[in-house]
Amino acid sequence: MSQSTPVATRSVEVVEVRPIAERDSIKLIGRIEPGQEVTLYFEVPGVVAELFVEEGDDVEPGAPIARLILDDYESSYSRAKAEYNAARAEWELYRAGTRQEDIDLARADHERAKARKAYWNDEYKRVRQLVESRAVSESEFQQVGRERDAAVQEELMAKAGLERAVAGYRKEEIANAAAKVEASRQAAILAERQLQKATLKAPFRGRIERRLADPGAYVNVFPMGGVPIVHLVNLEHVDAVISVPEAMLSRFGTGNEVEIASAVNPKLRGVGRVIHVGQMADRASGTYAVRARLPNPDGRFSGGMVVLADSRDVSPRNSIRIPVTAIRRAYGQSPYVLLVAPDSNQIVERPVELGPITANQVEIINGLSGGELLVVRGQHMVVAGDRVQYEAFNKAPIAQKRGPQP
């Protein structure tokens, strides 16, 4: 009677599946922009007299950048100041009122005018009698009449001057003088501002990126804002402008942290915080511009640098990742893995739902919960139901090593 040949028990290597606490990560491309950036123009026209900076110079807020020829602006300011001082002196004279000595002088003028009027009135009467007796000519009489009329007018003017001196200036005159003072003051302020604008100053701390004009150039404020002088940037903090698809926009809320790394040199990295999320999608790409600000005191990040932005979930989640090589898939079937049942040492098939692949590992969405013995070597030599010997695979970071089993 013949005996059947026993089937050899195959050996496989396994890892114990363990969930890993991790934060989901999304990497998107972006570009670095300076935290502050401006092209400086003169606000007034003129000829550039001097530039005080060169490209690459560091400047402080308020530092002079360039200056126009100041002659016309200094002259206008001096004239405006003089007109203001004159208007103020007149207003103060009106407000102070008439002095007593001025009243006395006006009264004396009036008395002289009255005496002259009385003299020529008497002279006119006397000469008229002489004309009737033909002792004087008609022309002499007419000349006396003209003198009398002039004396009358002079007395009237002197009387009005005295009355005005006694009454003082009217409120309307004082108000008009005050208005002239205010108008001349505003003109002086405007002239001073124009003079100040003829010297271009740095609005913030930064570095001269480009010098765009030279001494002798004529600059105007029209059209299109005039002639650019310098381009100033501040890289003490920078903004990473990230293109984010709509489906991922919720991961980039204002205030969220984002890890920024150079696309060329991954060791160059920093952590920024989202300060603005664009509300309009780019028509070409359909993405939204998200701006994350990060400190850059040492100038590691430069303007225009291409970077990768890594956004991670705030709360970790448990995920299961296994080697890609452990996945089995027959033609037309769903993916599955092979497990070892520790109580019977038999191979078991387990359907799984796959997630994203990272490097040589794939995330398992459904099908494994942890604690299973996953076959990671020798799986091509066994099928479901086979009895096997197994030992722990010694290279899988997700596995707990298990000793050899019979």
C-alpha positions in Angstrom: 0.0 0.0 0.0 1.5 3.4 -1.1 1.9 6.4 1.2 1.1 10.1 0.1 4.0 12.5 0.0 3.5 15.3 2.7 3.2 18.9 1.4 6.1 21.1 2.5 5.2 23.9 4.8 6.3 27.2 3.2 7.9 30.1 5.2 6.9 33.7 4.9 7.8 36.9 6.7 5.2 39.1 8.3 4.8 42.4 10.0 2.2 43.3 12.6 0.0 46.1 11.4 -0.1 49.1 13.7 -2.0 52.4 13.2 0.2 55.4 13.2 -0.8 58.8 14.5 -0.1 61.3 11.8 -1.2 64.6 10.3 -2.4 64.7 6.7 -0.1 66.8 4.6 -0.6 68.7 1.3 2.3 70.1 -0.7 1.6 72.9 -3.1 3.8 75.2 -5.1 4.2 78.9 -4.4 6.5 81.8 -4.9 8.2 84.2 -2.4 7.3 87.9 -2.5 8.9 90.6 -0.4 7.0 91.6 2.7 7.1 95.2 1.5 7.8 96.4 -2.0 7.4 99.8 -3.7 8.7 101.8 -6.7 9.3 105.4 -5.6 8.4 108.4 -7.7 8.7 112.2 -7.1 5.4 113.8 -6.4 6.5 117.1 -7.9 8.2 117.9 -11.2 11.8 119.0 -11.7 15.3 118.0 -12.6 17.1 115.4 -10.5 20.0 117.1 -8.7 21.4 114.1 -6.8 20.8 110.4 -5.9 22.1 109.3 -2.5 21.8 105.5 -3.0 23.2 102.7 -5.1 21.7 99.3 -5.9 22.1 97.0 -2.9 22.2 99.8 -0.3 20.2 99.4 2.9 18.2 102.4 4.0 16.2 103.3 7.1 12.8 104.9 7.2 13.0 108.6 6.2 16.5 108.3 4.7 16.9 110.6 1.7 16.9 108.7 -1.7 17.1 111.5 -4.2 16.7 115.3 -4.5 15.5 117.7 -7.2 17.0 121.1 -7.9 15.4 123.2 -5.1 15.8 126.8 -6.3 12.2 127.4 -7.5 10.7 125.6 -4.6 12.7 127.5 -2.0 11.8 130.8 -3.7 8.1 129.9 -3.7 8.3 129.0 0.0 10.1 132.2 1.0 7.5 134.3 -0.9 4.6 132.5 0.7 6.1 133.0 4.1 6.5 136.7 3.5 2.9 137.1 2.3 1.7 135.2 5.4 3.7 137.4 7.7 2.4 140.6 6.1 -1.2 139.4 6.2 -0.8 138.5 9.9 0.7 141.9 10.7 -2.3 143.6 9.1 -4.8 141.4 10.9 -3.1 142.1 14.3 -3.3 145.8 13.5 -7.0 145.6 12.8 -7.7 143.4 15.9 -5.7 145.8 18.2 -7.9 148.7 17.1 -6.9 152.4 16.7 -4.3 153.8 19.1 -5.0 157.1 21.0 -2.1 158.8 19.3 -3.7 158.0 15.9 -7.0 159.4 17.2 -5.3 162.6 18.3 -3.6 162.9 14.9 -6.9 162.4 13.1 -8.5 165.1 15.3 -5.7 167.5 14.5 -6.0 166.9 10.8 -9.7 167.5 11.1 -9.2 170.9 12.9 -6.7 172.0 10.2 -9.2 171.0 7.5 -12.0 172.9 9.3 -9.8 176.0 9.5 -8.8 175.9 5.9 -12.5 175.4 4.9 -13.5 178.5 7.0 -10.7 180.6 5.4 -11.7 179.8 1.9 -15.4 180.3 2.6 -14.6 183.8 3.9 -12.2 184.4 0.9 -14.9 183.3 -1.5 -17.4 185.8 0.0 -14.9 188.7 -0.2 -13.9 188.0 -3.8 -17.5 187.7 -4.9 -18.1 191.3 -3.7 -15.0 192.5 -5.5 -16.2 190.8 -8.7 -19.5 192.7 -8.5 -17.6 196.0 -8.3 -15.2 194.8 -11.0 -12.2 195.1 -8.6 -11.0 191.5 -9.5 -11.4 189.4 -12.7 -13.8 186.6 -13.1 -11.0 184.1 -13.5 -9.6 185.0 -10.1 -13.1 184.5 -8.6 -13.3 181.0 -10.2 -9.9 180.0 -8.8 -11.0 181.0 -5.3 -14.2 178.9 -5.8 -12.1 175.8 -6.7 -10.0 176.3 -3.6 -13.1 176.6 -1.5 -14.5 173.3 -3.0 -11.2 171.5 -2.3 -11.2 172.7 1.3 -14.8 171.5 1.8 -13.9 168.0 0.4 -10.7 167.9 2.6 -12.7 168.7 5.7 -15.2 166.0 4.9 -12.5 163.4 4.5 -10.7 164.5 7.7 -14.0 164.3 9.5 -14.6 160.7 8.2 -11.1 159.8 9.2 -11.6 161.1 12.7 -14.9 159.2 13.1 -13.3 156.0 11.8 -10.4 156.4 14.2 -12.7 156.9 17.1 -15.0 154.0 16.2 -12.2 151.6 15.3 -12.2 149.0 12.5 -15.4 147.3 11.6 -16.0 143.6 12.3 -16.2 142.9 8.5 -12.8 144.4 8.0 -11.3 142.4 10.8 -12.9 139.2 9.5 -11.6 139.9 6.0 -8.1 140.4 7.4 -8.4 137.1 9.3 -9.4 135.3 6.0 -6.4 136.7 4.3 -4.2 135.4 7.1 -5.7 131.9 6.8 -5.4 131.9 3.0 -1.7 133.0 3.1 -1.0 130.4 5.9 -2.4 127.6 3.7 -0.4 128.8 0.8 2.8 128.8 2.9 2.0 125.2 4.1 1.5 124.1 0.5 4.7 125.7 -0.6 6.6 124.0 2.3 5.2 120.7 1.4 6.2 121.1 -2.2 9.7 121.9 -1.0 9.8 118.8 1.1 8.5 116.6 -1.7 11.4 117.7 -3.8 13.5 115.4 -1.6 12.5 111.7 -2.0 12.7 109.7 1.2 12.4 106.0 2.0 9.0 105.1 3.4 10.2 102.0 5.3 13.4 100.0 6.1 14.6 98.1 3.1 17.2 97.6 0.4 17.5 99.3 -3.0 16.7 96.6 -5.5 17.0 98.8 -8.6 18.1 102.4 -9.4 15.9 103.7 -12.3 17.1 107.3 -12.8 20.3 109.3 -12.8 21.1 113.0 -12.0 20.1 115.4 -14.7 16.9 113.5 -15.6 13.7 115.6 -15.8 10.8 114.0 -14.0 7.2 114.9 -14.3 4.2 113.6 -12.4 2.2 113.0 -15.6 1.4 110.8 -17.3 1.0 107.5 -15.4 2.6 108.8 -12.2 5.8 110.2 -13.7 9.3 108.7 -13.8 10.3 105.9 -11.4 13.4 106.6 -9.4 14.2 103.5 -7.3 12.7 100.1 -6.5 12.7 99.4 -2.7 12.1 96.0 -1.1 11.9 94.8 2.5 12.8 91.1 3.1 12.8 91.1 6.9 9.5 89.2 6.5 8.3 87.6 3.3 5.1 86.3 1.9 4.7 82.9 0.2 1.9 83.2 -2.4 0.5 79.7 -2.8 -1.8 78.5 -5.6 -4.4 76.4 -3.8 -7.2 74.3 -5.6 -10.7 74.9 -4.4 -10.9 71.4 -3.0 -8.0 72.1 -0.6 -8.9 75.6 0.3 -10.3 74.6 3.7 -6.8 73.5 4.7 -5.5 77.0 4.4 -7.6 79.1 6.7 -6.4 82.4 8.0 -4.1 81.9 10.9 -3.2 78.3 10.0 0.5 77.4 10.0 2.2 76.4 6.8 5.7 74.9 6.4 7.6 76.6 3.6 10.6 75.0 1.9 12.7 75.9 -1.1 11.9 73.8 -4.1 15.6 73.7 -5.0 17.1 73.4 -1.5 14.7 71.5 0.9 17.0 72.3 3.8 16.0 76.0 3.4 12.7 76.1 5.2 10.6 78.0 7.7 7.2 78.2 9.2 4.7 80.8 8.1 1.1 81.7 9.0 -1.7 82.3 6.5 -2.7 86.0 6.5 -5.0 86.2 3.5 -7.0 83.8 1.4 -8.0 85.1 -2.1 -11.7 85.4 -2.9 -11.3 85.2 -6.7 -10.0 82.1 -8.5 -7.5 82.5 -11.2 -9.3 82.1 -14.6 -6.5 80.1 -16.2 -5.7 77.6 -13.4 -8.8 77.8 -11.2 -6.7 78.1 -8.1 -6.9 80.6 -5.3 -4.0 82.8 -4.1 -3.2 82.2 -0.5 -0.7 84.4 1.2 1.4 83.0 4.1 3.8 85.4 6.0 7.0 84.1 7.6 9.9 85.9 9.3 13.1 86.2 7.2 15.6 88.1 9.4 18.6 86.5 7.9 17.4 86.9 4.3 17.4 83.2 3.5 14.3 83.6 1.3 14.7 85.9 -1.7 12.0 87.5 -3.8 10.7 85.3 -6.6 12.0 82.1 -5.1 9.9 79.0 -5.9 8.9 77.1 -2.8 6.8 74.2 -1.6 4.1 74.9 1.0 3.3 72.0 3.3 -0.1 72.2 5.1 -0.8 69.7 7.9 -4.0 69.0 9.8 -4.1 70.5 13.2 -5.3 67.2 14.8 -3.5 63.9 14.1 -5.4 60.9 12.9 -4.6 57.2 13.0 -3.6 55.7 9.7 -2.4 52.4 8.5 0.4 52.2 5.9 1.8 49.0 4.4 4.4 48.2 1.8 3.1 48.6 -1.8 4.6 45.1 -2.5 2.2 43.5 0.0 -0.8 44.4 -2.2 -2.2 41.6 -4.4 -4.5 42.2 -7.3 -5.8 39.6 -9.7 -7.0 40.8 -13.1 -10.5 42.4 -12.8 -10.6 42.0 -9.0 -10.3 44.4 -6.1 -7.0 44.6 -4.3 -6.3 42.4 -1.3 -3.6 41.4 1.1 -2.5 38.1 2.7 -2.6 37.6 6.4 -1.5 34.8 8.7 -4.1 33.6 11.2 -1.9 33.2 14.3 -4.1 30.4 15.8 -4.0 28.2 12.8 -0.9 29.5 10.9 -3.0 29.6 7.7 -3.0 32.2 5.0 -6.2 34.4 4.8 -7.2 36.8 2.1 -8.4 40.3 3.2 -9.9 42.8 0.7 -8.6 46.3 1.3 -9.4 49.9 0.1 -6.3 51.8 -1.0 -5.5 55.4 -0.3 -2.6 57.6 -1.5 0.8 56.2 -2.1 3.8 57.8 -0.4 7.3 56.6 -1.4 7.0 52.8 -1.2 4.0 52.7 1.1 0.3 52.8 0.5 -2.4 54.0 3.0 -5.1 51.5 3.8 -8.5 53.2 4.1 -10.6 50.1 4.9 -9.8 46.5 5.5 -7.2 46.6 8.3 -7.6 47.8 11.8 -4.3 46.9 13.5 -2.9 43.8 15.1 -3.1 41.7 11.9 0.0 39.7 10.7 0.6 40.9 7.2 2.6 38.8 4.8 5.3 41.0 3.2 7.7 38.4 1.8 6.9 35.1 0.2 3.3 36.1 -0.6 3.8 35.1 -4.2 4.4 31.5 -3.2 1.3 31.0 -1.1 -2.5 31.2 -1.5 -5.4 31.3 0.9 -5.7 28.2 3.1 -2.0 27.3 3.0 -0.4 26.5 6.4 2.9 28.4 6.8 5.7 29.1 9.1 6.3 32.8 9.6 8.8 35.1 11.1 9.0 38.9 11.6 10.2 41.0 8.8 13.0 43.2 10.2 12.8 46.3 7.9 9.3 47.6 8.3 8.9 50.6 10.6 5.1 49.9 11.0 5.7 46.3 12.3 6.3 44.8 15.6 8.8 42.0 15.2 7.5 38.6 16.2 9.8 35.6 16.8 9.9 32.5 14.6 6.7 30.4 14.9 6.4 26.6 14.4 
